[in-house]
């Protein structure tokens, strides 16, 4: 399984912040926004990544993430000259996907809590897996309708009269048929290759699984100024209360077995003196203590 992080778009909802840096490079409390979806996929066992962004912003992402080797990962980069829908990412990354299955995560989505993603990746055998998350404003999202037995029976993009309160978050898992399906799509009325159309196609084939995320799970879309602030406040609260970090790629790579303890310790030593380094040093020390 390979992973795509879609970090393109115009970022108009965050103007004028995006005059300075891409939306996905804005801080969510103490880390760049892109760290959060990256960490989510690392925690799910993904090791090979393709990050898609604008030609203007790609150099900054390269500077931030590099080739991923220091985290035990592989990160490639692709340009998205114009935003033409989420599903366009699979065409841009076709050579990266190759013959593998692929997951796509939106670069402005923050996830925390529960093991729903972990189980979904572990259980994935083909077709498509998406998620349902209960929200108060489903008309803003793709919405899943379920029958009495909990099976998905329809998906609509931003419906005026939603048939449920279950929105589809920005993380999707697909088998290798995804590229041919997207190639057969026709652009929507707004000229985009819609991800909802992809999910509907899998649904019609009887190959779509929708996993409902439990109440203890948090999904934050940090794409507006107010939601960016809310996401930062949420992360700060959890980190201060629990003494952990959300969206820490180094820790995720270590716990996923992509980094050894000596590698994590050496990586931490290169970080300037700051709270982030203190946290990783504490992780190294605690791991050594438990092993002794």
C-alpha positions as CSV (number, residue, x, y, z in Angstrom):
1,X,0.0,0.0,0.0
2,X,1.3,3.4,-1.0
3,X,0.2,6.8,0.3
4,X,-0.7,10.1,-1.5
5,X,-0.8,13.4,0.4
6,X,-2.8,16.0,-1.6
7,X,-1.5,19.4,-0.5
8,X,-2.4,21.6,-3.4
9,X,-5.2,24.1,-4.0
10,X,-5.3,27.8,-4.0
11,X,-5.8,28.2,-0.2
12,X,-8.2,31.1,-0.8
13,X,-10.1,30.3,2.4
14,X,-7.0,31.1,4.4
15,X,-6.1,34.4,2.6
16,X,-3.9,36.3,3.5
17,X,-2.0,33.6,5.4
18,X,-1.4,31.8,2.2
19,X,0.4,34.7,0.7
20,X,3.2,33.7,3.1
21,X,3.1,29.9,2.8
22,X,0.9,27.1,1.5
23,X,-2.2,26.2,3.6
24,X,-0.7,22.8,4.5
25,X,2.5,24.5,5.8
26,X,0.6,26.7,8.2
27,X,1.1,25.8,11.9
28,X,-1.4,23.7,13.8
29,X,-0.3,24.5,17.3
30,X,3.4,23.4,17.3
31,X,3.8,21.6,14.0
32,X,3.2,22.2,10.3
33,X,-0.2,21.1,9.2
34,X,1.1,18.5,6.8
35,X,2.8,16.6,9.7
36,X,-0.7,15.5,10.9
37,X,-1.9,13.6,7.8
38,X,1.6,12.3,7.2
39,X,1.7,10.9,10.7
40,X,-1.8,9.3,10.4
41,X,-0.6,7.3,7.4
42,X,2.7,6.3,9.0
43,X,0.8,5.0,12.0
44,X,-1.3,3.0,9.5
45,X,1.9,1.3,8.2
46,X,2.4,3.4,5.1
47,X,6.1,3.9,4.2
48,X,6.1,5.1,0.5
49,X,4.6,8.5,-0.1
50,X,3.9,10.9,-3.0
51,X,3.1,14.5,-2.0
52,X,1.2,16.6,-4.6
53,X,1.3,20.4,-4.5
54,X,1.6,23.4,-6.7
55,X,4.8,24.2,-8.6
56,X,5.2,27.2,-6.4
57,X,4.9,25.4,-3.1
58,X,6.7,22.1,-3.8
59,X,10.2,23.5,-3.0
60,X,9.0,24.3,0.5
61,X,7.6,20.9,1.1
62,X,10.9,19.4,-0.2
63,X,12.8,21.6,2.3
64,X,10.5,20.5,5.1
65,X,10.2,16.8,4.5
66,X,13.2,15.9,2.2
67,X,13.1,12.4,0.7
68,X,11.8,10.9,4.0
69,X,14.9,8.8,4.5
70,X,15.7,10.3,7.9
71,X,12.3,8.9,9.1
72,X,12.7,5.6,7.4
73,X,10.3,6.6,4.6
74,X,10.4,7.3,0.9
75,X,8.8,10.6,-0.3
76,X,8.3,11.6,-3.9
77,X,6.8,14.8,-5.2
78,X,4.5,15.7,-8.1
79,X,3.2,19.0,-9.4
80,X,-0.5,19.9,-9.6
81,X,-0.5,22.9,-12.0
82,X,-4.2,23.5,-11.5
83,X,-6.6,22.1,-8.9
84,X,-9.1,20.0,-10.9
85,X,-10.6,17.8,-8.2
86,X,-9.3,15.5,-5.5
87,X,-9.5,12.5,-7.9
88,X,-7.0,14.2,-10.2
89,X,-4.3,13.2,-7.7
90,X,-4.5,9.6,-8.9
91,X,-3.7,10.6,-12.5
92,X,-0.8,12.8,-11.4
93,X,0.6,10.0,-9.3
94,X,-0.1,7.2,-11.7
95,X,3.5,6.2,-12.2
96,X,4.0,6.3,-8.4
97,X,1.1,4.0,-7.7
98,X,2.2,1.4,-10.2
99,X,0.5,-1.9,-9.5
100,X,-0.2,-1.2,-5.8
101,X,-3.2,-0.2,-3.8
102,X,-3.1,3.4,-2.6
103,X,-4.5,5.6,0.1
104,X,-5.1,9.3,-0.3
105,X,-5.2,11.8,2.5
106,X,-6.0,15.5,2.2
107,X,-3.2,17.7,3.6
108,X,-5.5,19.9,5.7
109,X,-7.3,17.1,7.6
110,X,-6.3,16.3,11.2
111,X,-7.3,13.0,12.7
112,X,-6.9,11.8,16.3
113,X,-8.1,8.9,18.5
114,X,-9.4,5.4,18.1
115,X,-8.0,2.6,16.0
116,X,-10.5,2.8,13.1
117,X,-7.9,3.6,10.5
118,X,-5.5,0.9,11.7
119,X,-8.1,-1.8,11.5
120,X,-9.3,-0.5,8.1
121,X,-5.8,-0.8,6.6
122,X,-5.2,-4.1,8.2
123,X,-8.5,-5.6,6.9
124,X,-8.3,-4.0,3.4
125,X,-8.3,-6.7,0.7
126,X,-9.6,-4.8,-2.4
127,X,-12.2,-2.5,-3.7
128,X,-12.5,0.8,-1.7
129,X,-12.7,1.8,1.9
130,X,-13.9,5.2,3.0
131,X,-15.1,6.5,6.4
132,X,-18.2,8.0,7.9
133,X,-18.0,10.6,10.6
134,X,-21.1,12.1,12.3
135,X,-21.3,15.9,11.9
136,X,-23.8,18.7,12.5
137,X,-23.3,20.3,9.1
138,X,-23.3,17.4,6.6
139,X,-24.3,19.7,3.7
140,X,-20.7,20.8,3.5
141,X,-19.3,17.4,2.7
142,X,-19.9,14.2,0.8
143,X,-22.6,12.4,2.7
144,X,-23.2,8.7,3.1
145,X,-26.7,7.2,3.4
146,X,-27.1,3.9,5.2
147,X,-29.9,1.3,5.2
148,X,-31.4,-0.3,8.3
149,X,-28.7,-2.8,8.4
150,X,-25.9,-0.2,8.3
151,X,-24.9,-0.8,4.7
152,X,-24.1,2.3,2.5
153,X,-26.7,2.8,-0.2
154,X,-25.9,6.2,-1.5
155,X,-23.3,9.0,-1.5
156,X,-24.0,12.6,-2.4
157,X,-21.6,15.5,-2.7
158,X,-22.7,18.6,-0.6
159,X,-26.4,17.8,-0.8
160,X,-28.9,20.6,0.0
161,X,-31.0,18.0,1.9
162,X,-28.6,15.4,3.4
163,X,-29.9,11.9,3.9
164,X,-27.8,11.4,7.0
165,X,-25.3,13.2,9.2
166,X,-22.4,11.0,8.2
167,X,-19.8,13.0,6.3
168,X,-16.9,11.4,4.4
169,X,-13.5,12.6,5.8
170,X,-10.5,13.2,3.6
171,X,-8.9,9.8,3.8
172,X,-9.6,7.1,1.2
173,X,-8.3,3.6,0.5
174,X,-8.4,2.1,-3.0
175,X,-7.2,-0.9,-4.9
176,X,-5.3,-0.6,-8.1
177,X,-8.5,-0.1,-10.2
178,X,-8.6,3.5,-9.0
179,X,-6.5,4.8,-11.9
180,X,-8.7,3.3,-14.6
181,X,-11.8,4.4,-12.8
182,X,-10.6,8.0,-12.6
183,X,-9.5,7.9,-16.3
184,X,-13.1,7.1,-17.2
185,X,-14.6,9.9,-15.1
186,X,-16.1,13.0,-16.7
187,X,-15.6,16.3,-15.0
188,X,-18.4,17.6,-12.9
189,X,-20.4,20.8,-13.6
190,X,-17.6,22.7,-11.7
191,X,-15.0,21.2,-14.0
192,X,-13.5,18.8,-11.4
193,X,-12.9,15.1,-11.1
194,X,-14.9,14.4,-8.0
195,X,-13.9,11.9,-5.4
196,X,-17.5,11.3,-4.6
197,X,-18.0,10.1,-8.2
198,X,-15.2,7.6,-7.6
199,X,-16.8,6.3,-4.4
200,X,-20.2,6.0,-6.2
201,X,-18.6,3.9,-8.9
202,X,-17.1,1.5,-6.3
203,X,-20.5,1.5,-4.5
204,X,-22.3,0.5,-7.8
205,X,-19.8,-2.3,-8.3
206,X,-20.6,-3.6,-4.8
207,X,-16.9,-3.0,-3.8
208,X,-17.3,-0.1,-1.3
209,X,-16.8,-0.4,2.4
210,X,-17.8,2.4,4.7
211,X,-16.4,2.3,8.2
212,X,-18.2,4.5,10.7
213,X,-15.8,6.3,13.1
214,X,-16.7,6.1,16.8
215,X,-17.5,9.0,19.1
216,X,-14.0,9.1,20.6
217,X,-12.5,9.9,17.2
218,X,-11.7,13.5,16.2
219,X,-11.7,14.8,12.7
220,X,-10.7,18.4,12.1
221,X,-10.7,20.2,8.8
222,X,-8.1,23.0,9.2
223,X,-8.9,24.7,5.9
224,X,-10.3,28.0,7.2
225,X,-9.0,30.6,9.6
226,X,-11.5,29.6,12.3
227,X,-11.1,25.9,11.9
228,X,-7.3,26.3,11.9
229,X,-7.5,28.1,15.2
230,X,-9.9,25.4,16.6
231,X,-7.5,22.6,15.4
232,X,-4.6,24.3,17.1
233,X,-6.5,24.7,20.4
234,X,-7.6,21.1,20.3
235,X,-4.1,19.8,19.7
236,X,-2.7,22.1,22.5
237,X,-5.4,20.8,24.9
238,X,-4.7,17.1,24.2
239,X,-0.9,17.5,24.3
240,X,-1.0,19.4,27.6
241,X,-3.5,17.1,29.2
242,X,-2.0,13.8,28.2
243,X,1.7,14.6,27.8
244,X,1.8,13.2,24.3
245,X,2.3,14.8,20.8
246,X,-0.2,14.5,18.0
247,X,1.2,14.5,14.5
248,X,4.8,13.6,15.3
249,X,6.3,11.7,12.3
250,X,9.5,10.7,14.2
251,X,7.5,8.9,17.0
252,X,5.1,7.3,14.5
253,X,8.0,6.0,12.4
254,X,9.7,4.6,15.5
255,X,6.5,2.9,16.8
256,X,5.8,1.5,13.3
257,X,9.3,-0.1,13.2
258,X,10.6,2.2,10.4
259,X,13.2,3.7,12.8
260,X,15.4,1.8,15.3
261,X,16.0,3.3,18.8
262,X,19.6,4.3,17.9
263,X,18.3,6.0,14.7
264,X,15.6,7.9,16.6
265,X,18.2,9.0,19.2
266,X,20.6,10.2,16.4
267,X,17.8,12.0,14.6
268,X,16.7,13.7,17.9
269,X,20.2,14.9,18.5
270,X,20.1,16.9,15.3
271,X,17.0,18.9,16.4
272,X,17.7,22.3,18.0
273,X,16.9,22.7,21.7
274,X,13.1,23.1,21.9
275,X,10.1,21.4,23.4
276,X,9.8,19.1,20.4
277,X,13.3,17.8,21.0
278,X,12.6,17.4,24.7
279,X,9.6,15.3,23.9
280,X,11.6,12.9,21.6
281,X,14.4,12.7,24.2
282,X,11.9,11.7,26.8
283,X,10.6,9.0,24.4
284,X,14.1,7.7,23.9
285,X,14.8,7.7,27.6
286,X,11.5,5.9,28.5
287,X,12.1,3.3,25.8
288,X,15.6,2.6,27.2
289,X,14.2,2.4,30.7
290,X,11.6,-0.2,29.7
291,X,14.2,-2.3,27.9
292,X,16.7,-2.3,30.8
